[in-house]
């Protein structure tokens, strides 16, 4: 293409804020109708270059169509379809010219011109005497046919039938207004087969007949392939609808029982539907339908010839993508002109074809021309929002009549294109620009390919990570209540001192014995929950949660974390520590995890095991030297207290007054105790099995120190995979002094006792091990007694089964133990009855009675054999 486009502004209407897509339509002779989407339609004379008339309708005009004889003008408004006689309009215009008035004629269209009282009509099409209206209902499109037998403005239309098609999207109009600022109007055209007789045909040949506006002739083969053999045989007109929801539909008019059918879907609003010659073999035979979408998708529908093996012809749908958005468009033979609002572009639709058959080209020139026509050519004309059908002047130049955003009516003249010299005479600057464009396009493709490669790699990594997560989840769910779970936690308790304040810490170790790697996104969660609570807590027990995120934990490795359990004197034991693994999808999916409603759906929680920390874990064991010093100090203190008590008693007896009693020493604190008795043989079997089977580093027992080994095991190990921090200290003693978590001192004693009845000989006695707990705090005694029984219960579950001796059981006075238990039960029931009726005993007496029963049960335990 040589030269540049010539733009000539003919008029400026100065409209703004159009609600519907503007139109520029050729009228009678040299008149042009301009519809801006408002309630006014302008009639402009291209010959005189001035505005001749203004038609004022009752509402915004959405579409215009002329009758085939150019005598009537149909306008679709919000209240219905109006019909105006063009002869009446011309007579008014001539009378105004006779009055020598330079102002245009203003004609107000009243309700007497209303032809079809149908509201919401968006598009019109006239086929012979049939007027078609297309409107939108709530969830469907409605195509209605009216019969207009008399071509006059006063004639009334009779409704024939209507067809409906469901909406693909209920927000089509909102989407259209958001992208282009205008409400997109549906497109209606009529397609004829080239061997059919179009309307108003005369005796002239079919090639010389001028088709009405929006009517196209299509070659018979493509017509038959698209619309069926029945429509081709009946030579039926076919209505094609391009809808804002992206559907391209068709309706044969002359076929009985026909209905609206979908031909294609652009998945974007349809802007333009027309016909192009492309590879034209005869005059007036369009071989291609052109459909343009708002976002730049161009679909060419044409006949694909059969292959070399003799296959039949098929209808081919070829898609192209051009820069968008497309505001308006028109077609001329083998060229598509469209405007994006910022530029007017020209797209060659021939795809390198020669035009008519028999015309040959050089292969090298053809390939270069095809490469140059892959992308549209800019015409350097901006802000065009409406185009009329292209025309040709006497010099063979293409002329376009357009309407700009500012309301300017412009004639755009395109220079003549000479294909034989297009490439050879291309300026060097244009060649350099083309090379730069190609290099830029290659760079864009490489960049997009790199981005896609990175995205695919990231998606593959995410899928691999999710696969690991699923495998770990199935593994943990299958072994939730099993001690052989490959991913478990074990812990160690240890006292530490910071800022002259003691606190108990728990060091937890997460062992990964599974074959999988715990990658980024996993978090070790530990919830500490006391099983009891002090009275100062107000009767409520609260839990504390600790979270430890980690990046990676390979198979066979472990993770060690530490957390504070309680300060000295502030905790309630025993307490449970529930361990679980939590995986966060947000760390893996990022923003995509926001699709999950609620934070709980984006997290996976898998329980591991539960640890229990009791009073034995929380003891601060004193060293043997410190214990010996404390015992000597207590002995000296006891002697001093005895002498002081004797002196005080003497002073009191001599009658020095009551004041002397206040200086007396405080009475010694009451000591509480509880004991557990086990058969020595049972203890030896249990600890030897523990040492040889489960823990190779356990105590090696000798017959003479069974009680020492039992006490050492109680203070170093325990059930629930929790150990104490002083397990490495070899105490090897039968008496242990320690301080409890509540600050009170406790004493643990282990000794061997022979148990038997007086009437039984020595040979019938049974060797037992007795573990006794002593403290001035009853809470400490109860807590330690519970912890000892819990450990013994765990050992009993692991001990080998053996038959018990019935004779030994009888010799141990089981009957007396049961009688003592019955006596204690009677005391408990009597205390409850007295407390309920308030008779016989005060609250303090009842409390002391119950405490005595409790101490009796603890100090005289049953023997575990």
C-alpha positions in Angstrom: 0.0 0.0 0.0 1.5 3.3 -1.1 0.9 6.6 0.5 -1.1 7.4 3.6 -4.8 7.6 4.4 -6.6 10.8 3.7 -9.1 11.8 6.3 -11.7 14.5 5.6 -14.1 15.7 8.3 -17.5 16.6 6.8 -19.6 17.4 9.9 -19.4 17.4 13.7 -22.5 16.5 15.7 -21.1 17.0 19.1 -22.9 14.2 20.8 -21.8 12.5 24.0 -22.7 9.6 26.2 -24.3 7.3 23.6 -26.1 4.4 25.3 -26.0 2.0 22.3 -23.6 1.3 19.5 -23.7 4.2 17.0 -24.4 3.5 13.3 -23.7 5.1 9.9 -26.0 3.8 7.2 -26.3 4.7 3.5 -29.8 6.1 2.6 -31.5 7.2 -0.5 -29.2 8.6 -3.1 -26.4 10.4 -1.4 -28.1 10.7 2.0 -26.6 9.0 5.0 -28.4 8.1 8.3 -26.4 8.7 11.4 -27.7 7.0 14.6 -25.8 8.0 17.7 -27.8 5.9 20.2 -29.8 8.9 21.4 -33.4 9.7 20.5 -32.3 11.7 17.4 -31.4 10.3 13.9 -29.5 12.7 11.6 -29.9 12.7 7.8 -26.7 14.0 6.1 -26.3 14.7 2.4 -22.8 13.7 1.2 -23.3 15.6 -2.0 -24.1 18.9 -0.4 -21.9 18.2 2.7 -24.5 19.3 5.2 -27.1 18.1 7.6 -30.5 18.1 6.0 -32.9 16.7 8.6 -33.2 15.5 12.2 -35.7 12.9 13.2 -36.7 13.1 16.9 -38.1 9.7 18.2 -39.9 9.2 21.5 -36.9 7.3 22.9 -33.3 6.2 22.2 -33.0 4.6 18.7 -31.2 1.3 18.8 -31.3 0.2 15.1 -32.3 1.4 11.7 -33.2 -0.5 8.5 -34.6 0.6 5.1 -37.1 -1.1 3.0 -35.9 -2.8 -0.2 -37.4 0.0 -2.4 -35.8 2.7 -0.3 -39.2 4.2 0.5 -39.6 3.4 4.2 -37.3 3.7 7.3 -37.8 1.4 10.2 -36.4 2.5 13.6 -36.3 0.3 16.8 -36.9 2.3 19.9 -37.5 1.4 23.5 -41.3 1.6 23.1 -41.5 -0.3 19.8 -40.7 -0.1 16.1 -41.6 3.1 14.2 -41.9 3.5 10.4 -41.2 6.8 8.6 -41.9 7.5 4.9 -38.7 8.8 3.2 -40.8 10.5 0.5 -42.5 12.5 3.2 -39.1 13.3 4.7 -37.8 14.5 1.3 -40.8 16.7 0.7 -40.3 18.4 4.0 -36.6 18.9 3.2 -37.3 20.4 -0.2 -39.9 22.8 1.3 -37.3 24.0 3.8 -34.8 24.6 1.0 -37.4 26.6 -0.8 -37.7 28.8 2.3 -34.0 29.4 2.0 -33.4 28.3 5.6 -30.0 26.9 6.3 -31.1 25.0 9.4 -32.0 21.3 9.0 -35.6 20.1 9.1 -36.7 18.8 12.5 -39.3 16.1 12.2 -40.8 14.8 15.5 -42.0 11.2 15.2 -45.2 10.7 17.2 -47.1 7.6 18.2 -49.0 7.6 14.9 -45.8 6.2 13.3 -45.7 3.3 15.7 -45.8 0.1 13.7 -44.9 -2.7 16.2 -45.7 -1.9 19.9 -43.0 -4.3 21.2 -40.7 -3.0 23.9 -37.0 -3.8 24.2 -36.3 -4.4 20.5 -32.5 -4.3 19.9 -32.1 -5.2 16.2 -34.1 -5.1 13.0 -34.0 -6.9 9.7 -36.3 -6.8 6.7 -36.6 -9.8 4.4 -39.1 -9.2 1.6 -42.3 -8.4 3.4 -41.2 -10.0 6.7 -39.9 -7.8 9.5 -37.7 -9.5 12.1 -37.1 -8.1 15.5 -34.6 -9.4 18.1 -35.0 -8.6 21.8 -33.7 -9.8 25.1 -35.9 -11.2 27.8 -34.8 -12.2 31.3 -33.0 -15.5 30.4 -33.5 -15.8 26.6 -33.3 -14.1 23.2 -36.6 -13.6 21.4 -36.7 -13.4 17.5 -40.2 -12.4 16.3 -41.4 -12.3 12.7 -44.0 -9.8 11.5 -45.8 -9.6 8.2 -45.8 -6.2 6.5 -47.7 -6.7 3.2 -48.1 -3.0 2.3 -45.0 -1.0 2.0 -46.4 2.1 3.6 -45.9 3.9 6.8 -49.6 3.5 7.8 -49.8 -0.2 7.3 -50.0 -2.4 10.4 -47.9 -5.5 10.9 -49.2 -9.0 11.8 -47.2 -11.2 14.1 -46.4 -14.5 12.4 -44.3 -16.5 14.9 -41.4 -16.1 17.3 -38.3 -18.2 18.3 -36.4 -18.2 21.5 -32.8 -19.1 22.5 -31.5 -19.3 26.0 -28.9 -16.8 27.2 -25.4 -18.2 27.7 -24.7 -15.5 30.4 -27.2 -13.4 32.3 -24.7 -10.5 32.6 -23.9 -10.0 29.0 -24.9 -6.4 28.9 -23.0 -5.5 32.0 -19.8 -7.1 30.6 -20.2 -5.3 27.3 -20.7 -1.9 28.9 -17.6 -2.5 31.1 -15.3 -3.2 28.2 -16.4 -0.7 25.5 -18.6 1.8 27.4 -21.5 1.0 25.0 -24.3 -1.5 25.1 -23.6 -4.0 22.4 -26.4 -4.5 19.8 -27.0 -8.0 18.3 -26.2 -8.4 14.6 -28.8 -9.6 12.1 -28.0 -10.5 8.5 -29.7 -12.5 5.8 -27.8 -15.1 3.7 -28.9 -16.3 0.2 -27.6 -19.0 -1.9 -26.1 -17.6 -5.1 -28.5 -19.7 -7.2 -31.6 -18.3 -5.4 -33.6 -15.2 -6.4 -33.1 -12.3 -4.0 -35.9 -9.8 -3.3 -36.8 -7.1 -5.8 -35.0 -9.0 -8.6 -35.9 -8.1 -12.2 -35.3 -9.7 -15.5 -31.7 -8.8 -15.2 -29.2 -11.5 -14.5 -28.6 -12.5 -10.9 -25.1 -11.1 -11.0 -26.3 -7.6 -11.7 -28.9 -7.5 -8.9 -28.1 -5.1 -6.0 -28.7 -6.7 -2.7 -30.4 -4.8 0.1 -28.6 -3.8 3.2 -27.4 -6.7 5.4 -28.1 -9.3 2.7 -25.4 -11.5 1.3 -25.1 -14.1 -1.4 -23.1 -17.3 -0.6 -21.8 -19.9 -2.9 -24.1 -23.0 -3.0 -21.6 -25.5 -1.7 -20.8 -23.5 1.4 -24.5 -22.7 1.9 -25.4 -26.4 1.7 -22.6 -27.4 4.1 -23.6 -24.8 6.7 -27.4 -24.8 6.6 -28.3 -28.3 5.3 -29.5 -29.8 2.1 -33.2 -28.9 2.8 -32.5 -25.2 3.0 -30.4 -25.4 -0.2 -33.1 -27.3 -2.1 -35.9 -25.0 -0.9 -33.6 -22.0 -1.7 -34.6 -20.6 1.7 -33.3 -17.4 3.1 -31.2 -18.0 6.3 -31.1 -15.5 9.1 -27.8 -15.3 11.0 -27.8 -13.8 14.5 -24.6 -12.7 16.2 -25.4 -12.3 19.9 -23.6 -10.4 22.6 -23.1 -13.7 24.6 -20.9 -15.0 21.8 -23.3 -17.4 20.1 -23.7 -17.4 16.3 -27.1 -18.8 15.4 -29.1 -19.3 12.2 -32.8 -19.8 11.2 -34.0 -21.0 7.8 -37.2 -19.0 7.0 -38.9 -21.2 4.4 -38.5 -24.5 6.1 -41.5 -25.8 8.1 -40.6 -26.6 11.7 -37.3 -24.7 11.6 -35.9 -23.3 14.8 -32.9 -21.3 16.0 -29.8 -23.3 16.0 -26.2 -22.5 17.2 -23.7 -22.5 14.4 -20.6 -21.4 16.3 -19.6 -19.8 19.6 -16.9 -17.1 19.8 -17.0 -17.0 23.7 -17.0 -13.2 23.4 -19.6 -10.6 22.2 -20.1 -10.7 18.4 -19.4 -7.3 16.8 -19.7 -8.0 13.1 -21.0 -10.7 10.7 -20.5 -10.3 7.0 -19.4 -12.0 3.8 -16.1 -11.8 1.8 -15.1 -13.0 -1.6 -11.6 -14.1 -0.6 -11.1 -16.7 -3.4 -13.9 -15.4 -5.6 -14.6 -17.6 -8.7 -17.5 -15.5 -10.0 -19.0 -12.1 -9.5 -21.3 -11.8 -6.5 -20.4 -15.2 -5.1 -19.0 -14.8 -1.6 -17.1 -17.8 -0.5 -16.5 -16.8 3.1 -18.4 -15.7 6.1 -16.5 -13.4 8.5 -17.4 -13.1 12.2 -15.6 -10.7 14.5 -15.6 -10.8 18.3 -15.2 -7.8 20.6 -11.9 -9.1 22.1 -10.2 -9.6 18.7 -11.2 -13.1 17.6 -11.9 -13.4 13.9 -13.6 -16.5 12.5 -13.5 -17.3 8.7 -16.1 -19.8 7.7 -15.4 -21.3 4.2 -15.3 -24.5 2.2 -12.4 -26.8 2.7 -11.7 -28.8 -0.4 -11.4 -32.6 -0.2 -7.9 -34.2 0.2 -5.9 -36.0 -2.4 -7.7 -39.3 -1.5 -11.0 -37.9 -2.8 -12.6 -36.8 0.5 -15.7 -34.6 0.4 -15.9 -30.9 1.0 -16.4 -29.7 4.6 -17.1 -26.4 6.2 -14.0 -25.1 7.8 -13.8 -22.6 10.7 -10.5 -20.8 10.8 -9.8 -18.6 13.8 -7.4 -15.6 14.0 -6.7 -13.3 16.8 -6.1 -9.6 16.2 -5.4 -6.8 18.7 -8.6 -5.7 20.4 -11.0 -4.6 21.6 -12.9 -4.3 18.4 -15.4 -1.4 18.5 -16.7 -1.5 14.9 -15.9 -3.4 11.7 -16.8 -3.7 8.0 -15.6 -6.0 5.1 -14.7 -5.3 1.4 -14.1 -8.3 -0.8 -10.9 -9.8 0.8 -10.1 -7.1 3.4 -11.5 -6.5 6.9 -11.4 -3.0 8.3 -11.9 -2.6 12.1 -11.3 0.0 14.7 -10.1 -0.5 18.3 -10.9 3.0 19.3 -7.3 4.0 19.3 -6.4 2.9 15.7 -8.0 1.8 12.5 -6.6 -1.4 11.0 -6.8 -3.4 7.9 -6.6 -7.2 7.8 -6.0 -9.2 4.6 -8.3 -12.2 4.5 -6.9 -13.8 1.3 -4.2 -15.8 3.2 -1.9 -15.6 0.3 -4.5 -16.7 -2.3 -4.4 -15.3 -5.8 -8.0 -14.3 -6.0 -9.5 -15.8 -9.1 -8.5 -19.2 -10.4 -6.0 -19.5 -13.1 -3.9 -16.6 -11.8 -0.4 -17.8 -10.7 2.3 -16.2 -8.7 5.9 -16.8 -7.9 6.3 -19.0 -4.9 8.9 -16.9 -3.2 6.9 -13.7 -3.6 3.8 -15.4 -2.4 5.5 -16.6 0.8 6.9 -13.1 1.6 3.5 -11.6 0.9 1.8 -14.1 3.3 4.3 -13.4 6.0 3.6 -9.7 5.7 -0.2 -10.3 5.9 -0.1 -12.3 9.1 -0.8 -9.2 11.2 -3.2 -6.3 10.5 -1.9 -3.1 9.0 -2.4 0.2 10.8 -4.1 3.0 8.8 -3.1 5.6 11.4 -6.7 6.8 12.0 -7.9 6.9 15.6 -11.1 7.3 17.7 -13.4 5.8 15.1 -16.5 4.1 16.7 -18.8 3.4 13.6 -18.1 2.4 10.0 -20.3 2.2 7.0 -19.9 -0.3 4.1 -16.7 0.5 2.0 -17.2 2.1 -1.4 -14.8 2.7 -4.3 -14.3 6.0 -6.1 -13.4 6.5 -9.8 -9.7 6.1 -9.1 -10.3 2.7 -7.5 -9.5 3.9 -4.0 -11.4 2.5 -1.1 -13.5 5.0 0.8 -14.7 4.5 4.3 -17.3 6.6 6.0 -16.8 6.7 9.8 -18.0 8.4 12.9 -15.5 9.4 15.6 -15.9 9.6 19.4 -16.4 13.3 19.2 -19.2 13.0 16.8 -17.3 13.9 13.6 -18.4 12.4 10.4 -15.2 11.5 8.4 -14.5 10.2 5.0 -11.4 8.1 5.0 -9.7 7.4 1.7 -7.3 4.5 1.4 -4.5 4.5 -1.2 -4.5 1.9 -4.0 -2.6 -1.2 -3.2 -0.3 -2.6 -5.8 0.6 -6.2 -5.0 3.3 -6.7 -7.5 5.4 -3.9 -6.1 4.3 -4.1 -2.5 7.5 -5.7 -1.2 10.0 -4.4 -3.7 9.1 -0.8 -3.1 8.8 -1.0 0.6 10.7 1.8 2.2 13.8 0.9 4.2 12.4 2.5 7.3 9.3 0.3 7.0 11.5 -2.8 6.5 13.5 -1.9 9.6 10.3 -1.5 11.5 9.0 -4.8 10.3 12.2 -6.5 11.4 12.0 -4.8 14.8 8.4 -6.0 15.1 9.4 -9.6 14.2 12.2 -9.5 16.7 9.9 -8.1 19.3 7.3 -10.8 18.6 10.0 -13.5 18.9 11.1 -12.0 22.2 7.6 -12.0 23.4 7.1 -15.7 22.4 10.4 -16.6 24.2 9.3 -14.8 27.3 5.9 -16.4 27.3 7.5 -19.8 26.7 9.9 -19.2 29.6 7.0 -18.2 31.9 5.0 -21.3 30.9 8.1 -23.5 31.5 8.5 -22.0 34.9 4.8 -22.4 35.7 4.8 -26.0 34.6 7.9 -26.7 36.7 6.2 -25.1 39.7 3.0 -27.1 39.2 4.9 -30.3 38.9 6.7 -29.5 42.2 3.4 -28.7 43.9 2.0 -32.0 42.7 5.0 -33.9 43.9 4.7 -32.1 47.3 1.0 -32.9 47.5 1.7 -36.5 46.7 4.2 -36.6 49.7 1.6 -35.0 51.9 -1.1 -37.6 50.9 1.3 -40.5 51.5 2.2 -39.2 55.0 -1.5 -38.6 55.8 -2.5 -42.1 54.9 0.5 -43.5 56.9 -0.5 -41.5 60.0 -4.2 -42.2 59.7 -3.6 -45.9 59.4 -1.4 -46.0 62.6 -3.2 -43.5 64.8 -3.7 -45.8 67.8 -0.7 -47.9 67.1 2.6 -47.8 69.1 4.5 -48.7 65.8 3.7 -45.4 64.2 6.8 -44.5 62.2 6.4 -40.8 63.1 6.2 -40.3 66.8 7.2 -37.9 69.6 9.1 -38.7 72.9 10.1 -36.2 75.5 12.3 -35.5 78.5 11.5 -33.3 81.5 14.2 -31.2 83.2 14.2 -28.4 85.8 16.0 -25.2 85.0 16.7 -22.1 87.0 16.5 -18.6 85.5 16.4 -15.3 87.4 16.2 -17.2 90.7 13.1 -18.9 89.6 12.7 -22.7 88.9 10.7 -23.9 86.0 10.0 -27.3 84.5 10.8 -27.6 80.8 9.8 -30.4 78.3 12.2 -31.3 75.5 10.2 -33.0 72.8 11.9 -35.0 70.0 10.0 -35.7 66.7 11.3 -38.9 65.1 10.7 -39.5 61.4 11.2 -43.2 60.8 9.0 -43.1 57.7 10.4 -43.3 54.2 9.0 -39.8 53.4 10.4 -36.3 53.9 8.5 -33.8 55.9 9.0 -30.8 53.6 8.1 -27.1 54.0 4.6 -26.4 55.2 4.5 -28.9 58.1 4.1 -27.6 61.7 4.6 -29.6 64.9 1.7 -28.6 67.2 1.7 -29.5 70.9 -1.2 -28.9 73.2 -0.6 -29.0 77.0 -3.8 -29.8 79.0 -3.8 -30.3 82.8 -5.9 -33.2 83.9 -6.7 -31.4 87.2 -6.7 -27.8 88.3 -5.9 -26.0 91.5 -8.7 -24.2 93.4 -7.2 -20.8 92.5 -8.1 -21.5 88.8 -11.7 -20.9 89.5 -12.8 -24.5 88.6 -11.6 -24.3 85.0 -8.7 -26.0 83.3 -7.3 -24.2 80.3 -5.0 -25.7 77.6 -1.9 -24.1 76.1 -0.9 -24.7 72.5 2.7 -24.5 71.1 3.5 -24.5 67.3 6.9 -25.2 65.8 7.1 -24.8 62.0 10.0 -26.4 60.3 11.4 -26.4 56.7 12.4 -30.0 56.2 12.7 -33.3 58.2 14.3 -36.0 56.1 13.6 -39.7 56.7 15.6 -41.2 59.6 16.2 -37.8 61.2 14.6 -36.1 64.2 13.6 -32.6 65.3 14.1 -31.4 68.8 12.0 -28.6 70.4 11.7 -27.3 73.9 8.7 -25.8 75.7 8.0 -24.6 79.2 5.5 -26.7 81.2 5.1 -24.8 84.4 6.9 -22.7 87.1 7.6 -24.0 90.5 4.4 -24.1 92.6 2.1 -23.0 89.8 1.3 -26.2 88.0 -1.2 -29.0 88.4 -0.1 -32.5 87.6 -0.6 -34.8 85.8 -0.9 -33.1 82.5 -1.2 -34.4 78.9 0.8 -33.2 75.9 -1.1 -34.0 72.6 1.3 -34.0 69.6 0.1 -33.5 66.1 1.3 -32.5 62.6 -0.4 -29.7 60.8 0.1 -29.0 57.1 -0.9 -25.6 55.7 -2.0 -25.6 52.0 -1.4 -21.8 51.9 2.3 -22.4 52.1 2.1 -24.6 49.1 -0.6 -23.1 46.9 -0.2 -19.5 48.0 -3.1 -17.3 46.7 -5.0 -20.3 45.3 -5.6 -21.5 48.9 -8.0 -18.5 49.3 -10.5 -20.5 47.3 -11.0 -22.6 50.4 -13.7 -20.9 52.5 -12.5 -20.6 56.1 -9.0 -21.2 57.5 -9.9 -24.8 58.7 -10.3 -26.1 55.1 -6.8 -24.9 54.1 -5.1 -26.9 57.0 -4.7 -30.7 57.5 -4.2 -31.8 61.1 -2.9 -35.3 61.8 -2.6 -36.6 65.4 0.6 -38.4 66.4 0.6 -39.6 70.0 -0.1 -38.2 73.5 2.5 -37.8 76.2 1.7 -37.7 80.0 3.8 -35.8 82.5 3.1 -36.8 86.1 4.4 -36.1 89.6 7.4 -38.4 89.2 8.5 -36.5 86.1 8.3 -33.2 88.0 10.3 -34.2 91.0 13.6 -32.3 91.8 15.7 -35.2 93.2 18.3 -34.2 95.8 21.8 -35.6 95.6 22.9 -38.2 98.2 25.2 -35.7 100.0 22.5 -33.1 100.2 20.1 -35.7 101.5 22.6 -36.8 104.2 23.1 -33.2 105.3 19.4 -32.7 105.5 18.9 -35.8 107.5 21.6 -34.8 110.1 20.1 -31.3 110.2 16.7 -32.8 110.9 18.2 -35.1 113.6 19.8 -32.1 115.4 16.7 -30.1 115.0 14.6 -32.9 116.5 16.9 -33.1 119.6 16.8 -29.3 120.0 13.0 -29.3 119.6 12.7 -32.0 122.3 14.7 -30.1 124.8 12.9 -26.9 124.0 9.5 -28.6 124.4 10.6 -30.0 127.8 11.6 -26.5 129.0 8.4 -25.0 127.7 6.3 -27.6 129.5 8.1 -26.9 132.7 7.5 -23.2 132.3 3.8 -23.8 131.6 3.4 -26.0 134.7 5.0 -23.4 137.0 2.2 -21.0 136.1 4.0 -18.0 134.5 0.9 -17.1 132.6 -0.7 -17.8 129.3 1.8 -15.7 127.4 4.5 -18.3 127.8 2.5 -20.7 125.6 2.7 -18.4 122.7 6.5 -18.7 122.6 6.3 -22.5 122.5 7.6 -24.2 119.4 5.3 -25.0 116.7 4.1 -28.6 116.6 5.7 -30.9 114.0 3.8 -30.9 110.6 1.7 -34.0 110.1 3.1 -36.5 107.7 1.0 -38.4 105.1 2.1 -41.6 103.4 1.0 -44.1 100.9 2.6 -47.4 99.8 2.5 -49.9 97.0 3.5 -53.6 97.5 4.6 -55.9 94.7 5.9 -59.4 94.6 9.7 -59.5 94.3 9.5 -62.2 91.7 7.0 -60.1 89.7 9.2 -57.0 89.9 12.3 -59.1 88.8 10.4 -60.5 85.8 9.0 -57.2 84.7 12.2 -55.2 84.9 14.4 -58.0 83.4 11.9 -58.2 80.5 12.0 -54.5 80.2 15.8 -54.5 80.2 16.3 -57.3 77.8 13.5 -56.6 75.4 12.5 -53.0 75.0 15.4 -51.0 76.4 18.9 -52.5 76.1 20.3 -49.8 78.4 17.9 -50.7 81.2 19.0 -51.9 84.7 20.7 -55.2 85.0 19.1 -56.6 88.2 20.8 -58.6 90.9 18.8 -60.7 93.4 19.8 -58.5 96.3 18.9 -55.0 94.9 15.5 -55.5 93.3 14.0 -52.7 95.4 16.8 -50.3 94.5 16.4 -51.0 90.7 12.6 -50.6 91.0 13.0 -47.2 92.6 15.6 -46.1 90.1 13.3 -47.2 87.2 10.4 -45.3 88.7 12.4 -42.1 88.9 14.1 -42.3 85.5 11.5 -43.9 83.1 7.8 -44.0 82.7 5.0 -44.8 80.4 3.9 -42.5 77.6 7.4 -42.1 76.2 8.4 -39.4 78.7 11.6 -39.6 80.7 13.1 -37.4 83.5 16.2 -35.4 83.0 18.0 -37.1 85.9 17.8 -40.6 84.4 21.6 -40.7 83.9 22.3 -40.3 87.6 23.1 -43.6 89.2 21.4 -43.2 92.5 21.7 -46.8 93.7 19.9 -46.1 97.0 16.7 -47.1 98.6 15.7 -43.7 100.0 15.3 -40.7 97.8 14.6 -37.2 99.0 13.1 -34.8 96.5 11.0 -31.6 96.1 7.7 -31.7 94.4 6.4 -29.1 91.9 4.3 -27.6 94.6 7.4 -26.8 96.7 6.9 -29.5 99.4 9.5 -32.1 100.2 8.8 -35.7 99.6 10.5 -39.0 100.5 10.5 -42.1 98.5 11.5 -45.4 100.2 11.9 -48.8 98.6 12.5 -51.9 100.8 12.0 -55.6 100.7 9.4 -57.0 103.1 8.5 -60.6 103.8 4.7 -60.8 104.0 3.0 -63.7 105.8 0.5 -64.7 108.5 1.4 -65.6 112.1 0.0 -69.1 111.8 2.0 -69.8 108.7 5.6 -70.9 108.9 8.5 -69.0 107.5 8.7 -71.2 104.5 5.2 -70.0 103.4 6.1 -66.3 103.5 6.3 -64.2 100.3 9.1 -61.8 99.5 7.7 -58.4 98.4 9.0 -54.9 97.5 7.3 -52.0 99.1 7.5 -48.5 97.7 6.4 -45.8 100.2 5.7 -42.1 99.6 5.9 -39.7 102.5 5.2 -35.9 102.6 3.6 -33.3 104.6 1.5 -32.4 101.5 -1.4 -34.7 100.9 -1.5 -33.4 97.3 2.0 -34.6 96.7 1.3 -38.0 98.3 -1.8 -38.5 96.1 0.0 -37.4 93.0 3.1 -39.6 93.5 0.9 -42.5 94.5 -1.0 -42.2 91.3 2.2 -41.9 89.2 3.7 -45.1 90.9 0.5 -47.1 90.3 0.4 -45.9 86.6 4.0 -47.1 86.0 3.3 -50.4 87.7 0.2 -50.9 85.6 2.3 -50.4 82.5 4.8 -53.0 83.6 2.1 -55.5 84.4 0.8 -55.1 80.8 4.3 -56.0 79.5 5.1 -58.7 82.0 5.1 -62.4 80.9 2.0 -64.3 82.0 2.5 -67.0 84.7 0.3 -69.0 87.0 -0.2 -67.6 90.5 0.1 -69.8 93.6 -3.3 -70.2 95.2 -1.7 -71.4 98.5 0.4 -68.2 98.7 -2.7 -66.1 98.1 -4.5 -67.8 100.9 -1.6 -67.4 103.3 -1.4 -63.7 102.8 -4.6 -62.9 104.6 -6.8 -61.8 101.7 -9.8 -62.4 103.8 -8.6 -59.9 106.5 -7.9 -57.4 103.8 -11.4 -57.7 102.5 -12.9 -57.4 106.0 -10.8 -54.2 106.5 -12.1 -52.8 103.2 -15.7 -53.5 104.3 -15.2 -51.8 107.6 -13.8 -48.7 105.8 -16.8 -48.7 103.4 -19.1 -48.6 106.4 -17.3 -45.6 107.8 -17.6 -43.8 104.5 -21.3 -44.5 104.2 -21.9 -43.3 107.8 -20.0 -40.1 107.2 -22.1 -39.4 104.1 -25.4 -40.0 105.9 -24.4 -37.8 108.8 -23.3 -35.1 106.4 -26.5 -35.3 104.4 -28.8 -34.9 107.4 -26.5 -32.7 109.5 -26.7 -35.2 112.5 -23.9 -36.5 114.7 -20.9 -34.8 113.3 -19.7 -31.4 112.1 -18.1 -30.7 108.8 -14.6 -30.8 110.3 -15.3 -34.1 111.9 -16.6 -35.6 108.7 -13.6 -34.4 106.8 -11.2 -35.9 109.4 -13.1 -39.2 109.2 -12.9 -39.3 105.4 -9.2 -38.4 105.6 -8.6 -41.2 108.0 -10.3 -43.7 105.7 -8.2 -42.4 102.8 -4.9 -42.8 104.8 -6.0 -46.3 105.9 -6.5 -47.3 102.3 -3.1 -45.9 101.2 -1.1 -47.2 104.2 -2.5 -50.8 104.0 -2.5 -51.6 100.3 -3.3 -54.9 98.6 -0.4 -56.9 97.4 0.2 -57.1 93.7 1.6 -60.5 92.8 
